[in-house]
């Protein structure tokens, strides 16, 4: 059984909005977060970074990460607006990686903070846990929209294929040409056409 068969498919976004609206909301929210992260990183490293060894390398890493993330979220928005499911795939991959790494980070920092101070540990675990739940929900919205697009576009991809074999008169070379005929389902039968 594949993992995709185990995942729930949502029928709508919060408050009854469509999955497309939820995907667009997720894309814009993530893009705004990327821009804020970029600005905060640049301001921080230019203000306080000179005290940190190799601060230029950290700045380049932060800027590079923000640009890559913004590109993925831009592709998400493009795919949502133009109803192109393949443009949603980078977000789905990056989203899973973010959820897993975020969960591990929150657990590690939460346990460490919990050992240091009970109240801080509880607040880190609760805040982090709620953040991960929100990220999982937004990821499921995009995944559900992706599945919806795949299901809607599948009938358009089915069709019959006719292979025409022509023989050159002088050489005896064979050339095959494939034609897409219609949106009817291909049943596997082959018909010969002679002229």
N, C-alpha and C positions, 0 to 999 in steps of 0.2 A: 504494500500500500504506500502510495506516495504521500509526502507531507502535505501537498496541496489539497488532497482529499480530506485531510483531518482539520483543515482550517475552516472556521465559520465564514459564510458569505453574508455580508450585511445587505439589507434591502434598501436602506436609505441612511442618510447622514443624520446628525442630531436635529431635533425639532421637525422631523419630516422632510428636510431638504434632500435633494437628489444626491446621489453618489458623485456626480460630476461637480456639483457645487462644493461638496466636502473635499474632493480632490483639489479643486482650485483654491479653497480656503487653506488646505494643508500646504500647498505650494507657496502661496503668498506669505503665510505665517513663517514658513521655513526660510524663505528668501529674506524677509525682514530680519529674522534672527541672524542669518549669515552676514548681512550688512552691518548690523549692530556689533556682532562678534569681530568683524574686520576692523571697524572703527575703534572699538575698545582695545583691541590688541595693538593697533598702531599707536594710539595715544599712550597706552601703558608703557610699551617698550621704548618709545621716544622720550617719555618723561622719567621713568624709573629704571629702564632696562640697562642703562650704562653701568649700573652697579652689579649686574649679573654677568658672569663670564659667558662668552659666546652669545650675547644677546641678539646679534644680527642673525645668527642661525635660527634662533627661536622665533624672531620676527618673521623671517622668510617662511618658516614652517607654518606659523599661524596664518599668514596671508595666503600661502598656497592651499592650506586646508580650507580656508573660507572661500577661495575662488573655486576650488573643485566642488565643494558642497553647493555653492550658488549655481554652478553650471548644472549639476544634477537636478536641483530644484527648478531651474529654468526649463530643462527638458521635461520635467513633470508638468509644468504649466503649459508648455507647448502641446504635449500629448493630450492634456485634458481639454484644452480649447479646440484643438483640431481633431479630436477623437482618434488618436493614433496610439494604440496600446503599447507598441514597442518602445515608445518614449517614456513610458512609466516604469519600465524594467530597471533602469539604473537606480531609481528611487527605492524600488522594492528591495534591491540587493543592499544598497547603502543603509536603508532603514533597518534591515535585520541585523546588520553589523553594528549599527548604532545602539539598537536595543540591547543586544548581547553585551557589548562593551560597557554601556551605561549601567546595566544591571550589576555587572561584576564590580564596577567602580563604586557604585552606591553601597553595595554590600560590604566591600572592603573598608571604605571610609566610615560607613555606619557602625560597623563592629569596632573599629579603632576608636571612633568618637564615643561609642557606648562604653568602652573600657575606661576612657579618660573621664567622661562626665555623662551621667545617665540622661539628663535632659537634652544635651546636645546630640547624643547618640540617637535618642528617640526622634528628635526633630529631623535629623539627617535621614534616617530610615523612612519616616513618614513622608517627608517632602520628596525624597528620591523615589519612593515607591509610587506616589501619585504621579510623578513625572513620567515614570516608565509606563504606568497604566495609560496615561494620555498618549504617549508615543505609540503604544501598541494599538490603541483604538484608531488613531489617525492612519497608521500603517494598514490596518484592516479595511478602513474606508477606501484607501487607494487600491489595495489588493482586490476588493470587491468590485470596484469600478473597472479594474483591469479585466477581471473575469467576465463582467457584463459586456465590455467591448469585445472580448474574444468570442463570446457566444453570439453577439449580434453580427460580427464580421465573418464568422465561419461559413454561413450559407453563401456568401459572396465568393468565397475561395473555392468552393466545390464546382466542378464542371467536367466536361468531357474533353478528352484530348484525342486528336486524330493525327496519326503519323502517316505522312505521305512519302512514299519511297519512289524516287525517280532515278532512272538509269540514263546516263549520258550515252548517246548513240555511238560515239567513236571510241571512247576509252573503256567503257564498261564499268566506270566508277559509279558507286552508289552515293546518293545524297539523301539524307533524311530531313524532313521539315516537320516541325510540330506546330499544330494549330490548336488554339483554345476555342472550342466551338460554342458552348453555351453554359448556363448555370445549372444544368441538370446533373445529377449524380452519375459518375462514371461507374458502370456495372462490370467492367473488366473484359467485355467482349470486344473482339477485333473484327472489323469488317474490311474486306478487300475492295478497293476501288480500282477498276481497270478502265483504260481509255482506249 
